[in-house]
């Protein structure tokens, strides 16, 4: 039980920091400077995205661990985990951007995020 809690805590903390790094990248890409200490809802939304991603990755890893072990088929397990977690991450990012666009919290448009520099 203690091991589950510690893995959950580590996934939450790692997800928070990865979401914060994603926010810093996004903000710097848009404005050409780093944000101030408190940037409002933007940092909260991206950090929440990271936390949810970390928890979903942990759950996905546990499900895949029951289905296929690393020792039996490393390549298949790695590829399957990579593809599933990539789909989850991209889907969650699209949902997050879509919710931000609907809520108009920051002035984010779906087209600005995905097709601005292409």
C-alpha positions in Angstrom: 0.0 0.0 0.0 2.9 2.3 0.8 4.5 1.6 -2.5 1.3 2.6 -4.4 1.1 5.9 -2.5 4.7 6.8 -3.2 4.4 6.0 -6.9 1.2 8.0 -7.1 3.0 10.9 -5.3 6.0 10.7 -7.6 3.7 10.6 -10.7 1.8 13.7 -9.4 5.0 15.7 -8.6 6.7 14.7 -11.9 3.5 15.5 -13.8 3.2 18.9 -12.1 6.8 19.9 -13.1 6.4 18.6 -16.6 3.2 20.6 -17.0 5.0 23.7 -15.6 7.9 23.2 -18.1 5.3 22.9 -20.9 3.8 26.1 -19.8 7.2 27.9 -19.7 8.0 26.6 -23.2 4.6 27.8 -24.5 4.8 31.2 -22.8 8.3 31.8 -24.0 7.4 30.7 -27.6 4.5 33.2 -27.7 6.0 36.2 -25.9 9.8 35.9 -26.2 10.3 36.2 -22.5 9.8 34.1 -19.4 6.6 34.7 -17.3 6.5 36.4 -14.0 6.1 34.5 -10.7 2.3 34.4 -11.0 0.9 34.1 -14.5 -2.7 33.5 -13.6 -4.7 30.6 -14.9 -2.3 29.6 -17.7 0.2 28.0 -15.3 -2.5 26.3 -13.3 -4.1 24.8 -16.5 -0.8 23.5 -17.9 0.3 22.1 -14.5 -3.1 20.4 -14.2 -2.5 18.9 -17.6 0.8 17.5 -16.4 -0.6 16.1 -13.2 -3.5 14.3 -15.1 -1.0 13.0 -17.7 1.3 11.7 -15.0 -1.5 9.8 -13.2 -2.9 8.4 -16.5 0.6 7.2 -17.5 0.9 5.5 -14.1 -2.5 3.8 -14.6 -1.6 2.8 -18.2 1.7 1.4 -17.1 0.0 -0.7 -14.4 -2.5 -2.1 -16.9 0.2 -2.9 -19.4 2.2 -4.6 -16.6 -0.6 -7.0 -16.0 -1.0 -7.7 -19.7 2.6 -8.0 -20.8 5.8 -8.1 -18.8 9.0 -6.3 -19.7 11.0 -9.6 -19.4 9.0 -11.6 -21.9 8.8 -9.1 -24.8 10.7 -5.9 -24.2 10.2 -4.5 -27.7 6.5 -5.1 -27.9 5.9 -3.8 -24.4 7.9 -0.7 -25.1 6.3 0.1 -28.4 2.8 -0.5 -27.0 3.4 1.7 -24.0 4.9 4.4 -26.1 2.0 4.5 -28.6 -0.7 4.3 -25.9 0.9 7.1 -23.8 1.5 9.2 -26.9 -2.2 8.9 -27.8 -3.3 9.8 -24.3 -0.9 12.8 -24.1 -2.0 14.2 -27.5 -5.6 13.6 -26.7 -5.4 15.3 -23.4 -3.5 18.2 -24.8 -6.1 18.7 -27.5 -8.9 18.5 -24.9 -7.1 21.0 -22.7 -6.6 23.5 -25.5 -10.2 23.0 -26.6 -11.5 23.7 -23.1 -9.2 26.8 -22.9 -10.7 28.0 -26.2 -14.2 27.5 -25.0 -13.6 29.1 -21.6 -11.6 31.9 -23.1 -9.4 32.0 -20.0 -6.2 32.9 -21.9 -6.7 34.0 -25.5 -5.8 30.7 -27.0 -7.1 29.5 -30.3 -6.6 26.0 -31.5 -5.2 27.2 -34.8 -2.6 29.3 -33.0 -1.2 26.3 -31.1 -1.0 23.8 -33.9 -0.7 25.7 -37.2 0.9 29.1 -36.4 4.4 28.3 -37.4 3.8 25.9 -40.3 
